[in-house]
Every structure is written in C-alpha cells, then in structure tokens.
Amino acid sequence: MPASIPDVAREALILRVERAVDTVTFPAHPGTLIECAERAGARADVLAALRELPDEAFGSFSEVSASIVAAHDRQARPRPFAVR
C-alpha cells in the first residue's frame, strides 16, 4: 500500500531533522539539538519539530525521531466533534 501524503511529509521531516543534528553527541537535550540545527541552517519546520520535544535527555536519534513522529501523528489525528 503506498504511503499517504502525511506519512511522506513526516518521513521527509525526520530526514531533515536527522541531517540537521548529525553532529550531536547523544545523550542530548532539546536545547542542544536546536542549537546544532540552527548552526546547520535548518529549515523552520525542523526547528519547530525540535522545539516541540519534551524536556528530557534523548539517548539516540531513534528516540528523537520517535518523539517527533508521535507529536506529528497526534497533530494529524482528526479531532472528534463535540456533541451538545
């Protein structure tokens, strides 16, 4: 089954984030990741994704990626209608 547009966009974002922080030594906090991405000239969407990370130490890029994917999926999920 082909990837949906949101999945393709999410994967492209993850690749851009990975390139922007490829010189970081883990474990790393979001502030460190953001500083590295800024020095690398990262796009606004990359910086926004990093700014949404919880304030915790990430042990690897896989952990960063998982957190970004979870946040992206929460934002993409349709919100239920309020019934009054």
N, CA, C and O atoms as a printed pandas DataFrame, in Angstrom:
     atom_number atom_name residue_name chain_id  residue_number  x_coord  y_coord  z_coord
0              1         N          MET        A               1    0.848   -1.172    0.000
1              2        CA          MET        A               1    0.000    0.000    0.000
2              3         C          MET        A               1    0.894    1.235    0.000
3              4         O          MET        A               1    1.805    1.302    0.825
4              5         N          PRO        A               2    0.686    2.219   -0.880
5              6        CA          PRO        A               2    1.537    3.391   -0.931
6              7         C          PRO        A               2    1.360    4.264    0.315
7              8         O          PRO        A               2    0.295    4.303    0.931
8              9         N          ALA        A               3    2.449    4.963    0.661
9             10        CA          ALA        A               3    2.399    5.854    1.819
10            11         C          ALA        A               3    1.488    7.027    1.522
11            12         O          ALA        A               3    1.463    7.545    0.405
12            13         N          SER        A               4    0.742    7.440    2.529
13            14        CA          SER        A               4   -0.116    8.604    2.354
14            15         C          SER        A               4    0.749    9.862    2.383
15            16         O          SER        A               4    1.906    9.824    2.801
16            17         N          ILE        A               5    0.176   10.966    1.936
17            18        CA          ILE        A               5    0.914   12.227    1.923
18            19         C          ILE        A               5    1.425   12.594    3.312
19            20         O          ILE        A               5    2.587   12.977    3.442
20            21         N          PRO        A               6    0.581   12.489    4.380
21            22        CA          PRO        A               6    1.118   12.822    5.702
22            23         C          PRO        A               6    2.317   11.960    6.082
23            24         O          PRO        A               6    3.265   12.464    6.684
24            25         N          ASP        A               7    2.296   10.662    5.740
25            26        CA          ASP        A               7    3.425    9.794    6.060
26            27         C          ASP        A               7    4.674   10.209    5.298
27            28         O          ASP        A               7    5.774   10.188    5.850
28            29         N          VAL        A               8    4.513   10.584    4.043
29            30        CA          VAL        A               8    5.649   11.030    3.239
30            31         C          VAL        A               8    6.213   12.321    3.814
31            32         O          VAL        A               8    7.430   12.472    3.920
32            33         N          ALA        A               9    5.352   13.240    4.179
33            34        CA          ALA        A               9    5.794   14.504    4.766
34            35         C          ALA        A               9    6.499   14.262    6.089
35            36         O          ALA        A               9    7.515   14.891    6.383
36            37         N          ARG        A              10    5.963   13.355    6.879
37            38        CA          ARG        A              10    6.577   13.032    8.173
38            39         C          ARG        A              10    7.968   12.442    7.976
39            40         O          ARG        A              10    8.913   12.837    8.658
40            41         N          GLU        A              11    8.093   11.513    7.061
41            42        CA          GLU        A              11    9.394   10.893    6.806
42            43         C          GLU        A              11   10.405   11.907    6.271
43            44         O          GLU        A              11   11.581   11.862    6.631
44            45         N          ALA        A              12    9.955   12.813    5.419
45            46        CA          ALA        A              12   10.849   13.855    4.899
46            47         C          ALA        A              12   11.317   14.762    6.030
47            48         O          ALA        A              12   12.483   15.155    6.068
48            49         N          LEU        A              13   10.419   15.094    6.945
49            50        CA          LEU        A              13   10.796   15.914    8.098
50            51         C          LEU        A              13   11.837   15.196    8.946
51            52         O          LEU        A              13   12.825   15.806    9.354
52            53         N          ILE        A              14   11.634   13.929    9.212
53            54        CA          ILE        A              14   12.586   13.155   10.016
54            55         C          ILE        A              14   13.960   13.161    9.350
55            56         O          ILE        A              14   14.970   13.317   10.035
56            57         N          LEU        A              15   14.015   12.999    8.045
57            58        CA          LEU        A              15   15.304   13.027    7.341
58            59         C          LEU        A              15   15.976   14.391    7.458
59            60         O          LEU        A              15   17.192   14.471    7.635
60            61         N          ARG        A              16   15.188   15.471    7.360
61            62        CA          ARG        A              16   15.766   16.816    7.501
62            63         C          ARG        A              16   16.282   17.042    8.922
63            64         O          ARG        A              16   17.340   17.642    9.118
64            65         N          VAL        A              17   15.532   16.561    9.906
65            66        CA          VAL        A              17   15.979   16.697   11.299
66            67         C          VAL        A              17   17.269   15.905   11.501
67            68         O          VAL        A              17   18.213   16.398   12.119
68            69         N          GLU        A              18   17.308   14.697   10.989
69            70        CA          GLU        A              18   18.493   13.857   11.147
70            71         C          GLU        A              18   19.733   14.529   10.555
71            72         O          GLU        A              18   20.802   14.516   11.165
72            73         N          ARG        A              19   19.587   15.110    9.379
73            74        CA          ARG        A              19   20.719   15.819    8.757
74            75         C          ARG        A              19   21.133   17.029    9.585
75            76         O          ARG        A              19   22.322   17.325    9.703
76            77         N          ALA        A              20   20.155   17.728   10.159
77            78        CA          ALA        A              20   20.445   18.953   10.904
78            79         C          ALA        A              20   21.169   18.685   12.223
79            80         O          ALA        A              20   21.881   19.554   12.727
80            81         N          VAL        A              21   20.992   17.498   12.779
81            82        CA          VAL        A              21   21.604   17.209   14.083
82            83         C          VAL        A              21   22.634   16.082   14.007
83            84         O          VAL        A              21   22.960   15.463   15.020
84            85         N          ASP        A              22   23.138   15.825   12.821
85            86        CA          ASP        A              22   24.034   14.676   12.657
86            87         C          ASP        A              22   25.358   14.789   13.402
87            88         O          ASP        A              22   26.065   13.790   13.533
88            89         N          THR        A              23   25.713   15.968   13.891
89            90        CA          THR        A              23   26.971   16.100   14.637
90            91         C          THR        A              23   26.762   16.053   16.148
91            92         O          THR        A              23   27.729   16.158   16.903
92            93         N          VAL        A              24   25.529   15.899   16.601
93            94        CA          VAL        A              24   25.242   15.862   18.038
94            95         C          VAL        A              24   25.747   14.562   18.641
95            96         O          VAL        A              24   25.632   13.492   18.044
96            97         N          THR        A              25   26.309   14.679   19.839
97            98        CA          THR        A              25   26.696   13.510   20.613
98            99         C          THR        A              25   25.567   13.236   21.606
99           100         O          THR        A              25   25.167   14.118   22.367
100          101         N          PHE        A              26   25.067   12.020   21.588
101          102        CA          PHE        A              26   23.979   11.635   22.484
102          103         C          PHE        A              26   24.560   11.032   23.749
103          104         O          PHE        A              26   25.628   10.422   23.706
104          105         N          PRO        A              27   23.874   11.192   24.879
105          106        CA          PRO        A              27   22.556   11.770   25.075
106          107         C          PRO        A              27   22.585   13.285   24.887
107          108         O          PRO        A              27   23.601   13.943   25.109
108          109         N          ALA        A              28   21.426   13.817   24.467
109          110        CA          ALA        A              28   21.303   15.253   24.214
110          111         C          ALA        A              28   19.901   15.725   24.582
111          112         O          ALA        A              28   18.916   15.010   24.398
112          113         N          HIS        A              29   19.840   16.931   25.098
113          114        CA          HIS        A              29   18.574   17.584   25.412
114          115         C          HIS        A              29   18.110   18.389   24.194
115          116         O          HIS        A              29   18.908   18.676   23.302
116          117         N          PRO        A              30   16.836   18.750   24.154
117          118        CA          PRO        A              30   16.325   19.525   23.022
118          119         C          PRO        A              30   17.109   20.808   22.753
119          120         O          PRO        A              30   17.311   21.160   21.591
120          121         N          GLY        A              31   17.553   21.512   23.785
121          122        CA          GLY        A              31   18.314   22.744   23.576
122          123         C          GLY        A              31   19.569   22.505   22.753
123          124         O          GLY        A              31   19.904   23.297   21.872
124          125         N          THR        A              32   20.252   21.424   23.039
125          126        CA          THR        A              32   21.464   21.062   22.292
126          127         C          THR        A              32   21.121   20.745   20.838
127          128         O          THR        A              32   21.829   21.160   19.919
128          129         N          LEU        A              33   20.034   20.011   20.641
129          130        CA          LEU        A              33   19.606   19.652   19.288
130          131         C          LEU        A              33   19.227   20.899   18.493
131          132         O          LEU        A              33   19.566   21.024   17.316
132          133         N          ILE        A              34   18.525   21.815   19.147
133          134        CA          ILE        A              34   18.107   23.055   18.482
134          135         C          ILE        A              34   19.328   23.890   18.106
135          136         O          ILE        A              34   19.406   24.403   16.989
136          137         N          GLU        A              35   20.271   24.030   19.015
137          138        CA          GLU        A              35   21.489   24.812   18.724
138          139         C          GLU        A              35   22.234   24.218   17.537
139          140         O          GLU        A              35   22.691   24.949   16.659
140          141         N          CYS        A              36   22.358   22.903   17.509
141          142        CA          CYS        A              36   23.053   22.237   16.399
142          143         C          CYS        A              36   22.311   22.482   15.086
143          144         O          CYS        A              36   22.928   22.785   14.065
144          145         N          ALA        A              37   20.998   22.352   15.119
145          146        CA          ALA        A              37   20.196   22.553   13.908
146          147         C          ALA        A              37   20.289   23.997   13.418
147          148         O          ALA        A              37   20.357   24.245   12.214
148          149         N          GLU        A              38   20.292   24.945   14.350
149          150        CA          GLU        A              38   20.427   26.354   13.956
150          151         C          GLU        A              38   21.777   26.603   13.288
151          152         O          GLU        A              38   21.854   27.293   12.272
152          153         N          ARG        A              39   22.844   26.037   13.863
153          154        CA          ARG        A              39   24.177   26.197   13.266
154          155         C          ARG        A              39   24.241   25.570   11.875
155          156         O          ARG        A              39   24.978   26.034   11.006
156          157         N          ALA        A              40   23.459   24.512   11.679
157          158        CA          ALA        A              40   23.438   23.826   10.384
158          159         C          ALA        A              40   22.536   24.531    9.380
159          160         O          ALA        A              40   22.451   24.108    8.227
160          161         N          GLY        A              41   21.860   25.600    9.800
161          162        CA          GLY        A              41   20.975   26.322    8.889
162          163         C          GLY        A              41   19.684   25.579    8.594
163          164         O          GLY        A              41   19.153   25.661    7.486
164          165         N          ALA        A              42   19.175   24.849    9.591
165          166        CA          ALA        A              42   17.970   24.042    9.403
166          167         C          ALA        A              42   16.753   24.897    9.062
167          168         O          ALA        A              42   16.654   26.061    9.451
168          169         N          ARG        A              43   15.845   24.290    8.333
169          170        CA          ARG        A              43   14.590   24.938    7.960
170          171         C          ARG        A              43   13.714   25.163    9.187
171          172         O          ARG        A              43   13.913   24.546   10.233
172          173         N          ALA        A              44   12.754   26.044    9.039
173          174        CA          ALA        A              44   11.846   26.393   10.135
174          175         C          ALA        A              44   11.071   25.177   10.643
175          176         O          ALA        A              44   10.844   25.062   11.847
176          177         N          ASP        A              45   10.658   24.267    9.753
177          178        CA          ASP        A              45    9.892   23.105   10.205
178          179         C          ASP        A              45   10.727   22.165   11.065
179          180         O          ASP        A              45   10.206   21.520   11.975
180          181         N          VAL        A              46   12.016   22.090   10.778
181          182        CA          VAL        A              46   12.921   21.271   11.583
182          183         C          VAL        A              46   13.049   21.875   12.983
183          184         O          VAL        A              46   12.937   21.173   13.988
184          185         N          LEU        A              47   13.283   23.172   13.028
185          186        CA          LEU        A              47   13.406   23.841   14.322
186          187         C          LEU        A              47   12.113   23.742   15.116
187          188         O          LEU        A              47   12.148   23.541   16.330
188          189         N          ALA        A              48   10.984   23.878   14.454
189          190        CA          ALA        A              48    9.696   23.763   15.137
190          191         C          ALA        A              48    9.514   22.366   15.724
191          192         O          ALA        A              48    9.046   22.223   16.854
192          193         N          ALA        A              49    9.878   21.345   14.970
193          194        CA          ALA        A              49    9.756   19.972   15.463
194          195         C          ALA        A              49   10.643   19.759   16.684
195          196         O          ALA        A              49   10.230   19.108   17.644
196          197         N          LEU        A              50   11.846   20.298   16.655
197          198        CA          LEU        A              50   12.754   20.149   17.789
198          199         C          LEU        A              50   12.259   20.925   19.002
199          200         O          LEU        A              50   12.454   20.492   20.138
200          201         N          ARG        A              51   11.628   22.056   18.771
201          202        CA          ARG        A              51   11.101   22.857   19.887
202          203         C          ARG        A              51    9.911   22.181   20.564
203          204         O          ARG        A              51    9.584   22.501   21.707
204          205         N          GLU        A              52    9.268   21.257   19.871
205          206        CA          GLU        A              52    8.125   20.529   20.437
206          207         C          GLU        A              52    8.550   19.316   21.266
207          208         O          GLU        A              52    7.713   18.688   21.916
208          209         N          LEU        A              53    9.836   18.982   21.250
209          210        CA          LEU        A              53   10.301   17.827   22.009
210          211         C          LEU        A              53   10.139   18.066   23.505
211          212         O          LEU        A              53   10.293   19.194   23.972
212          213         N          PRO        A              54    9.830   17.018   24.258
213          214        CA          PRO        A              54    9.769   17.171   25.715
214          215         C          PRO        A              54   11.163   17.456   26.275
215          216         O          PRO        A              54   12.168   17.065   25.683
216          217         N          ASP        A              55   11.214   18.127   27.397
217          218        CA          ASP        A              55   12.481   18.499   28.016
218          219         C          ASP        A              55   13.053   17.294   28.758
219          220         O          ASP        A              55   12.870   17.138   29.965
220          221         N          GLU        A              56   13.743   16.459   28.010
221          222        CA          GLU        A              56   14.367   15.266   28.570
222          223         C          GLU        A              56   15.596   14.931   27.743
223          224         O          GLU        A              56   15.760   15.427   26.629
224          225         N          ALA        A              57   16.445   14.098   28.285
225          226        CA          ALA        A              57   17.635   13.669   27.553
226          227         C          ALA        A              57   17.244   12.545   26.594
227          228         O          ALA        A              57   16.611   11.567   26.992
228          229         N          PHE        A              58   17.625   12.696   25.349
229          230        CA          PHE        A              58   17.394   11.667   24.338
230          231         C          PHE        A              58   18.687   10.887   24.166
231          232         O          PHE        A              58   19.752   11.472   23.967
232          233         N          GLY        A              59   18.591    9.565   24.242
233          234        CA          GLY        A              59   19.772    8.728   24.176
234          235         C          GLY        A              59   20.281    8.439   22.780
235          236         O          GLY        A              59   21.415    7.994   22.605
236          237         N          SER        A              60   19.439    8.694   21.782
237          238        CA          SER        A              60   19.819    8.407   20.398
238          239         C          SER        A              60   18.895    9.185   19.467
239          240         O          SER        A              60   17.875    9.733   19.888
240          241         N          PHE        A              61   19.277    9.220   18.190
241          242        CA          PHE        A              61   18.392    9.873   17.237
242          243         C          PHE        A              61   17.089    9.094   17.085
243          244         O          PHE        A              61   16.052    9.688   16.791
244          245         N          SER        A              62   17.121    7.793   17.277
245          246        CA          SER        A              62   15.890    6.998   17.195
246          247         C          SER        A              62   14.859    7.486   18.206
247          248         O          SER        A              62   13.667    7.523   17.900
248          249         N          GLU        A              63   15.299    7.860   19.399
249          250        CA          GLU        A              63   14.385    8.385   20.408
250          251         C          GLU        A              63   13.828    9.748   19.987
251          252         O          GLU        A              63   12.647   10.029   20.187
252          253         N          VAL        A              64   14.677   10.583   19.411
253          254        CA          VAL        A              64   14.234   11.889   18.905
254          255         C          VAL        A              64   13.197   11.669   17.810
255          256         O          VAL        A              64   12.134   12.290   17.818
256          257         N          SER        A              65   13.507   10.796   16.886
257          258        CA          SER        A              65   12.613   10.505   15.769
258          259         C          SER        A              65   11.262    9.992   16.270
259          260         O          SER        A              65   10.216   10.435   15.796
260          261         N          ALA        A              66   11.282    9.073   17.216
261          262        CA          ALA        A              66   10.035    8.520   17.750
262          263         C          ALA        A              66    9.182    9.610   18.394
263          264         O          ALA        A              66    7.960    9.611   18.244
264          265         N          SER        A              67    9.810   10.523   19.099
265          266        CA          SER        A              67    9.074   11.609   19.739
266          267         C          SER        A              67    8.462   12.554   18.702
267          268         O          SER        A              67    7.324   12.996   18.855
268          269         N          ILE        A              68    9.218   12.858   17.654
269          270        CA          ILE        A              68    8.701   13.726   16.590
270          271         C          ILE        A              68    7.544   13.047   15.864
271          272         O          ILE        A              68    6.534   13.689   15.577
272          273         N          VAL        A              69    7.678   11.771   15.568
273          274        CA          VAL        A              69    6.617   11.027   14.888
274          275         C          VAL        A              69    5.360   11.009   15.752
275          276         O          VAL        A              69    4.260   11.226   15.243
276          277         N          ALA        A              70    5.506   10.754   17.042
277          278        CA          ALA        A              70    4.342   10.720   17.937
278          279         C          ALA        A              70    3.643   12.079   17.954
279          280         O          ALA        A              70    2.415   12.142   17.901
280          281         N          ALA        A              71    4.409   13.158   18.028
281          282        CA          ALA        A              71    3.813   14.502   18.029
282          283         C          ALA        A              71    3.141   14.792   16.697
283          284         O          ALA        A              71    2.050   15.362   16.668
284          285         N          HIS        A              72    3.769   14.412   15.603
285          286        CA          HIS        A              72    3.211   14.632   14.260
286          287         C          HIS        A              72    1.903   13.867   14.109
287          288         O          HIS        A              72    0.931   14.396   13.568
288          289         N          ASP        A              73    1.873   12.622   14.584
289          290        CA          ASP        A              73    0.672   11.802   14.474
290          291         C          ASP        A              73   -0.465   12.359   15.334
291          292         O          ASP        A              73   -1.628   12.316   14.931
292          293         N          ARG        A              74   -0.131   12.881   16.516
293          294        CA          ARG        A              74   -1.170   13.487   17.362
294          295         C          ARG        A              74   -1.785   14.695   16.664
295          296         O          ARG        A              74   -2.996   14.902   16.729
296          297         N          GLN        A              75   -0.950   15.493   15.995
297          298        CA          GLN        A              75   -1.445   16.686   15.311
298          299         C          GLN        A              75   -2.269   16.321   14.079
299          300         O          GLN        A              75   -3.204   17.039   13.724
300          301         N          ALA        A              76   -1.934   15.222   13.432
301          302        CA          ALA        A              76   -2.612   14.824   12.202
302          303         C          ALA        A              76   -3.933   14.107   12.470
303          304         O          ALA        A              76   -4.779   14.008   11.581
304          305         N          ARG        A              77   -4.109   13.609   13.693
305          306        CA          ARG        A              77   -5.317   12.853   14.023
306          307         C          ARG        A              77   -6.526   13.781   14.028
307          308         O          ARG        A              77   -6.483   14.843   14.650
308          309         N          PRO        A              78   -7.596   13.402   13.350
309          310        CA          PRO        A              78   -8.789   14.252   13.365
310          311         C          PRO        A              78   -9.362   14.357   14.771
311          312         O          PRO        A              78   -9.384   13.385   15.527
312          313         N          ARG        A              79   -9.811   15.523   15.094
313          314        CA          ARG        A              79  -10.406   15.756   16.408
314          315         C          ARG        A              79  -11.899   15.402   16.352
315          316         O          ARG        A              79  -12.587   15.741   15.389
316          317         N          PRO        A              80  -12.388   14.721   17.391
317          318        CA          PRO        A              80  -13.819   14.394   17.391
318          319         C          PRO        A              80  -14.665   15.649   17.569
319          320         O          PRO        A              80  -14.246   16.618   18.202
320          321         N          PHE        A              81  -15.852   15.606   17.002
321          322        CA          PHE        A              81  -16.772   16.728   17.141
322          323         C          PHE        A              81  -17.370   16.703   18.538
323          324         O          PHE        A              81  -17.669   15.641   19.086
324          325         N          ALA        A              82  -17.537   17.882   19.096
325          326        CA          ALA        A              82  -18.183   17.991   20.399
326          327         C          ALA        A              82  -19.690   17.849   20.211
327          328         O          ALA        A              82  -20.279   18.493   19.343
328          329         N          VAL        A              83  -20.287   17.031   21.005
329          330        CA          VAL        A              83  -21.730   16.838   20.938
330          331         C          VAL        A              83  -22.349   17.608   22.104
331          332         O          VAL        A              83  -21.934   17.465   23.254
332          333         N          ARG        A              84  -23.343   18.422   21.783
333          334        CA          ARG        A              84  -24.009   19.210   22.836
334          335         C          ARG        A              84  -25.436   18.788   22.979
335          336         O          ARG        A              84  -26.160   19.332   23.812
